[in-house]
Amino acid sequence: MARNNFSWKDRIRSFSHAFNGLKIVGQEEHNFRIHLVAAILVIILSCLLRISRYEWLAIILSIGFVLVCELLNTAIEHIADFICQEKNPSIKKIKDIAAAAVLLSSLTALLIGLIIFIPKFLSMSSLTHLF
């Protein structure tokens, strides 16, 4: 039977579990760290180029999209490995599909970055020819 009592202690505990999950992924998953470094570089570049408020929204959503896909991919891989330790074509298919989500989110983020940053770099290069 479901418990209907609200508890601040339970809410705070749920945040601690989520932060623990981020800590685990940060320590154990190389691809998550790569995406995190890329996100930091994009944030620095965005600050340097003084992107607009709407461009910031696209950048923040892109970063979140990639990191969430990476987290879900990692969770799916761990579940699959827990269920079946030996090689299994069905488990491989599940893992490949989850990895494809990360790839698609990364390509989407790359396209958004190119749409935002290429015009800024082009305008900078045209300004340098004036001097």
C-alpha positions, 0 to 999 in steps of 0.5 A: 500500500502506498504511503501518503505522508509527506516527509521533508526527510524523505525528500532530502534523502532522495536528493542525496541518492541523486547526488550520489548517482552523479558522484558514481557516474562522475567517478566511474564513467569516462564518457560522462566525464568527456561530455562534462568537459565538453560542456564546460568548454562550451559554457566558457566559449559561450561566455567569451562570445556573449551569446544571447539569452535564447542561445543560452537556453539552447546551449543549456538544454543541449548540455542537459539533453546529452548528460541525461542521455548519458546517465540513462545509457549508463543505468541501462548498461548496469541493469543489462549487466546485472540481468545477464553477465554473459554475452547475449544478443538481446542485451547487446541490442538493448545496449546499442540502442541506449548508446544510440540515444547518446550519439543522437543527443550529442549530434543534436547538441553539436548541430545546435552549437554549430548554428550558434557559434559559426556565425559568431566566428564568421563575423569575428573573422570579417571584423579582423579584416577591417583592422 
